[in-house]
Amino acid sequence: MHGPPHPVKSLTPPLLVAALVVVAGACPAAVQQTPVSASTVAPALPAPEVQALAPFNARYVVFRGGKPLGEATLNLVSVERARWRIDLRIEATHGLYSLANLDLQQSTVFDETAAGFRPLSQSTVRKAIFSRKQATGTYDWSRNVAQWTGDVKKNRRAAVPLQPGDMNALLINLAMLRDAAPGATLHYRFVDYGRARDEEFRVSAAREPQVVEDLAYAALRVDRVRGGGNTTTFWVVESVPTPIRIVQQDDDGDLELQLVEYQ
């Protein structure tokens, strides 16, 4: 296992949720992606028409420093009153992390407006062998403030002013997948866990060959170039509702997620 046995630090929501989260759903539900030959990658094509949200279920394998760490699942479901809920779960199944029984669960309820995906509420639960931490966030658009309660640092409990278009980490990843086009630069404002900051993503001009779970893809590379203290890269394919691969680099090393299946 790479790194010291301090899993709570390594799997806090700002780290892994920002990496995923994420995440997808801007494309229609799809069957398993048809592999392309690794030696004949398709040329760049015009950006596809933006599709409506559609429910999906996705499963990832997670690696830390090249060694198996666990699994992650991401689900998008339609709920009442024209709202959606995106659920993320990350469970450590290997090494010292599994001995600590690490389990992270996060859900965000949101709707769609002219400004984009609008977060309404958020719930996060982090479990380890001797601890359980829970935090709840409420985005009050009638007062244009967001606030978190529960196991939240004191300096992050104050209300955060909201602006149209503000999103949390999971929804930024949804928007990133929706907006990714060859050569594009994407700007979003992150409001999550009592913090607000600007984030910027840059999309590659051409598709790159990627092999994930023995399948070869022609994927757009999306780099997060501003926002947060780590480097995150996504590879996205239009017909797949989540990134096929995510790599994040931080002080603890590399964290990688590879898509195993989706429906």
Backbone hydrogen bonds, N-H to C=O, Kabsch-Sander energy under -0.5 kcal/mol:
donor,donor_aa,acceptor,acceptor_aa,energy
6,H,4,P,-2.4
9,K,6,H,-0.7
10,S,6,H,-1.2
11,L,7,P,-1.7
12,T,9,K,-0.8
15,L,12,T,-1.4
16,L,12,T,-1.6
17,V,13,P,-2.1
18,A,13,P,-0.9
19,A,15,L,-1.0
20,L,16,L,-2.2
21,V,16,L,-0.5
21,V,22,V,-1.2
22,V,20,L,-5.3
23,V,21,V,-3.3
24,A,22,V,-0.8
25,G,241,P,-1.4
36,V,216,A,-2.4
40,T,37,S,-1.1
51,Q,26,A,-0.7
54,A,25,G,-0.9
56,F,76,L,-1.3
58,A,74,L,-2.3
59,R,261,E,-2.5
60,Y,72,A,-3.4
61,V,258,Q,-2.3
62,V,70,G,-2.9
63,F,256,E,-3.0
64,R,67,K,-2.7
65,G,254,D,-2.7
67,K,64,R,-1.6
69,L,62,V,-3.1
70,G,62,V,-1.5
71,E,91,E,-2.2
72,A,60,Y,-2.0
73,T,89,R,-2.6
74,L,58,A,-2.4
75,N,87,D,-2.4
76,L,56,F,-2.5
77,V,85,R,-2.6
79,V,83,R,-2.9
83,R,79,V,-0.8
83,R,80,E,-0.7
84,W,110,F,-3.1
85,R,77,V,-2.6
86,I,108,T,-2.3
87,D,75,N,-2.8
87,D,85,R,-0.5
88,L,106,Q,-3.3
89,R,73,T,-2.3
90,I,104,L,-2.7
91,E,71,E,-2.7
92,A,102,L,-1.9
93,T,69,L,-2.0
94,H,69,L,-1.7
97,Y,94,H,-0.6
98,S,94,H,-1.1
98,S,95,G,-0.6
99,L,95,G,-1.5
100,A,96,L,-1.3
101,N,98,S,-1.6
102,L,97,Y,-1.6
103,D,127,K,-2.1
104,L,90,I,-3.0
105,Q,125,V,-2.7
106,Q,88,L,-2.7
107,S,123,S,-2.5
108,T,86,I,-2.0
109,V,121,S,-2.1
110,F,84,W,-2.6
111,D,118,R,-1.9
113,T,116,G,-2.6
116,G,113,T,-1.5
118,R,111,D,-3.3
120,L,109,V,-3.0
121,S,109,V,-1.5
122,Q,137,G,-2.3
123,S,107,S,-2.5
124,T,135,A,-2.6
125,V,105,Q,-2.9
126,R,133,K,-3.1
127,K,103,D,-3.1
128,A,131,S,-2.7
129,I,100,A,-1.8
131,S,128,A,-1.0
133,K,126,R,-2.9
135,A,124,T,-2.4
136,T,149,T,-2.3
137,G,122,Q,-2.8
138,T,147,Q,-2.4
139,Y,120,L,-2.3
140,D,138,T,-0.8
140,D,145,V,-2.8
141,W,139,Y,-1.0
143,R,140,D,-0.6
144,N,140,D,-1.1
145,V,140,D,-1.9
146,A,160,V,-2.1
147,Q,138,T,-2.0
149,T,136,T,-2.5
151,D,134,Q,-3.2
152,V,150,G,-2.0
156,R,153,K,-2.1
157,R,154,K,-1.3
160,V,146,A,-3.3
162,L,144,N,-2.7
166,D,163,Q,-2.1
167,M,189,R,-2.1
172,I,168,N,-2.3
173,N,21,V,-0.8
173,N,169,A,-1.7
174,L,170,L,-1.5
175,A,171,L,-2.6
176,M,172,I,-2.7
177,L,173,N,-2.0
178,R,174,L,-1.9
179,D,175,A,-2.5
180,A,176,M,-1.6
183,G,204,S,-1.6
184,A,181,A,-2.4
186,L,201,F,-3.2
188,Y,199,E,-2.5
190,F,188,Y,-0.6
190,F,197,R,-3.3
191,V,167,M,-2.6
192,D,195,R,-1.7
195,R,192,D,-1.3
197,R,190,F,-2.1
199,E,188,Y,-3.3
200,E,226,R,-2.1
201,F,186,L,-2.6
202,R,223,D,-2.5
203,V,184,A,-3.0
204,S,221,R,-2.8
208,E,219,A,-3.6
210,Q,217,Y,-2.2
212,V,210,Q,-0.5
212,V,215,L,-2.7
215,L,212,V,-1.8
217,Y,210,Q,-3.2
219,A,208,E,-2.9
219,A,217,Y,-0.6
220,L,236,V,-2.5
222,V,234,F,-3.0
223,D,202,R,-2.6
224,R,232,T,-2.8
225,V,200,E,-2.2
225,V,223,D,-0.8
226,R,200,E,-1.4
231,T,249,Q,-2.1
232,T,224,R,-0.6
232,T,230,N,-0.5
233,T,247,V,-2.7
234,F,222,V,-2.8
235,W,245,R,-2.0
236,V,220,L,-2.4
240,V,237,V,-2.0
244,I,235,W,-2.2
245,R,235,W,-1.0
246,I,257,L,-2.2
247,V,233,T,-2.5
248,Q,255,L,-3.2
249,Q,231,T,-2.8
250,D,253,G,-2.4
253,G,250,D,-1.7
255,L,248,Q,-3.1
256,E,63,F,-2.6
257,L,246,I,-2.7
258,Q,61,V,-2.3
259,L,244,I,-2.4
260,V,59,R,-3.1
261,E,59,R,-1.3
263,Q,57,N,-2.0
